[in-house]
Amino acid sequence: MRRYSPSRRAYGGRERSPTRGRYGGYGGRKENNKGSLLVRNIPLDCRPDDLRVPFERYGPLRDVYLPHNYHTGKPRGFAFVQFVDPSDAAEAQYHMNGQMFGGREITVVVAAETRKRPEEMRNRLRVRLPRASNITEKCISS
């Protein structure tokens, strides 16, 4: 038995998305990211609420996150939009990909990974290779 989502107002004049295959998702791929989308090419002055409005047309959102550069604090120009229902995320991707947002054409793709917590990013930055000067000092002193 197929489920049909309630009709929603199309964003940017596009028609309804095509019916989904029996495996879920477009192209027969399984959705394993729990409804998270990566939105690229957003304006640097964009706020989470600015993205929430157009994406909420396709279903309830769990989170909107705009990453910033860890060292400078400046926005990085992309965002993660996570839906409660993965099928709403697929529909939003279909309708929003290629639309104009804040004077820019955005690209919306299924996020490959979930959002990383700040402590995960800090730990990732701490793992570094030894500098060449340390290696030469050890070789000379030996």
Phi, psi and omega per residue, in radians:
M1 nan 2.256 -3.137
R2 -1.576 2.503 3.047
R3 -1.764 2.430 3.079
Y4 -2.032 2.286 3.129
S5 -1.315 2.696 3.120
P6 -1.142 2.624 -3.107
S7 -1.149 2.428 3.119
R8 -2.221 2.745 3.123
R9 -1.214 2.234 -3.118
A10 -1.255 2.490 3.137
Y11 -1.687 2.152 3.096
G12 1.383 0.258 3.035
G13 1.457 0.118 3.111
R14 -1.356 2.694 3.086
E15 -1.396 3.119 3.119
R16 -1.090 2.678 3.131
S17 -1.226 2.729 3.125
P18 -1.187 2.782 3.122
T19 -1.151 2.600 -3.058
R20 -1.550 2.656 3.138
G21 -1.248 3.085 -3.068
R22 -1.265 -0.298 -3.141
Y23 -1.618 -0.043 -3.128
G24 1.447 2.549 3.136
G25 1.382 2.889 3.129
Y26 -1.512 2.496 -3.135
G27 1.310 0.245 3.081
G28 1.328 0.107 3.121
R29 -1.413 2.563 3.123
K30 -1.454 2.388 3.112
E31 -1.463 1.976 -3.101
N32 -2.097 0.207 -3.089
N33 -1.860 0.204 3.070
K34 1.093 0.600 3.009
G35 1.406 0.553 -3.120
S36 -1.788 2.328 3.129
L37 -2.037 2.546 3.034
L38 -1.802 2.147 -3.128
V39 -1.925 2.011 -3.085
R40 -1.798 2.754 3.041
N41 1.193 0.691 3.067
I42 -1.531 2.690 3.126
P43 -1.069 2.579 -3.105
L44 -1.209 -0.339 3.118
D45 -1.676 0.231 -3.120
C46 -1.257 2.505 3.075
R47 -1.985 2.777 3.138
P48 -0.955 -0.672 3.139
D49 -1.152 -0.509 3.102
D50 -1.123 -0.641 3.115
L51 -1.419 -0.528 -3.086
R52 -1.058 -0.720 -3.050
V53 -1.028 -0.982 -3.110
P54 -1.204 -0.551 -3.099
F55 -1.367 -0.465 3.133
E56 -1.192 -0.213 3.091
R57 -1.133 -0.346 -3.065
Y58 -1.813 -0.059 3.090
G59 2.629 2.944 -3.119
P60 -1.180 2.451 -3.122
L61 -1.740 2.505 3.038
R62 -1.566 -0.685 -3.039
D63 -2.811 2.568 2.961
V64 -2.241 2.115 -3.047
Y65 -2.262 2.207 3.087
L66 -1.938 1.855 -3.128
P67 -1.151 2.569 3.058
H68 -2.105 2.718 3.059
N69 -1.114 2.277 -3.062
Y70 -1.072 -0.669 -3.054
H71 -1.514 -0.691 -3.051
T72 -1.713 -0.386 -3.106
G73 1.384 0.056 -3.130
K74 -1.440 2.602 3.113
P75 -1.127 2.652 -3.074
R76 -1.728 -0.076 3.041
G77 1.559 0.216 3.045
F78 -2.509 2.954 -3.083
A79 -2.576 2.799 3.008
F80 -1.983 2.258 3.092
V81 -2.077 2.087 -3.105
Q82 -1.969 2.205 3.138
F83 -1.659 2.706 3.056
V84 -1.196 -0.731 -3.108
D85 -1.921 2.140 -3.139
P86 -1.028 -0.503 3.122
S87 -1.211 -0.550 3.047
D88 -1.163 -0.640 3.107
A89 -1.117 -0.723 3.130
A90 -1.109 -0.702 3.120
E91 -1.184 -0.724 3.113
A92 -1.107 -0.687 3.114
Q93 -1.067 -0.791 -3.125
Y94 -1.055 -0.797 -3.063
H95 -1.383 -0.598 -3.013
M96 -1.580 -0.394 -3.113
N97 -1.084 2.190 3.122
G98 1.526 0.008 3.134
Q99 -1.387 2.757 3.059
M100 -1.471 2.291 3.114
F101 -2.456 2.067 3.138
G102 1.060 0.578 3.137
G103 1.423 0.152 -3.140
R104 -2.243 2.624 3.051
E105 -1.507 2.037 -3.092
I106 -1.572 2.682 3.037
T107 -2.008 2.250 -3.123
V108 -2.098 2.094 3.128
V109 -2.292 2.810 3.067
V110 -1.209 2.272 -3.117
A111 -1.214 2.328 -3.116
A112 -1.280 -0.564 -3.117
E113 -2.302 2.873 3.056
T114 -1.431 2.943 -3.123
R115 -1.116 2.382 3.105
K116 -1.560 2.485 3.084
R117 -1.363 2.711 -3.121
P118 -0.975 -0.661 -3.132
E119 -1.171 -0.529 3.065
E120 -1.153 -0.689 3.134
M121 -1.211 -0.679 3.116
R122 -1.102 -0.773 3.112
N123 -1.112 -0.611 3.128
R124 -1.153 -0.639 -3.136
L125 -1.264 -0.476 -3.087
R126 -1.292 -0.431 -3.110
V127 -1.411 1.853 -3.115
R128 -2.327 2.698 3.069
L129 -1.347 2.644 3.111
P130 -1.143 2.552 3.129
R131 -1.236 2.683 -3.112
A132 -1.069 -0.593 -3.121
S133 -1.127 -0.624 3.102
N134 -1.165 -0.654 -3.117
I135 -1.188 -0.767 -3.134
T136 -1.167 -0.630 3.118
E137 -1.107 -0.713 3.137
K138 -1.164 -0.669 3.140
C139 -1.192 -0.671 -3.112
I140 -1.238 -0.727 -3.075
S141 -1.283 -0.325 -3.092
S142 -1.327 nan nan
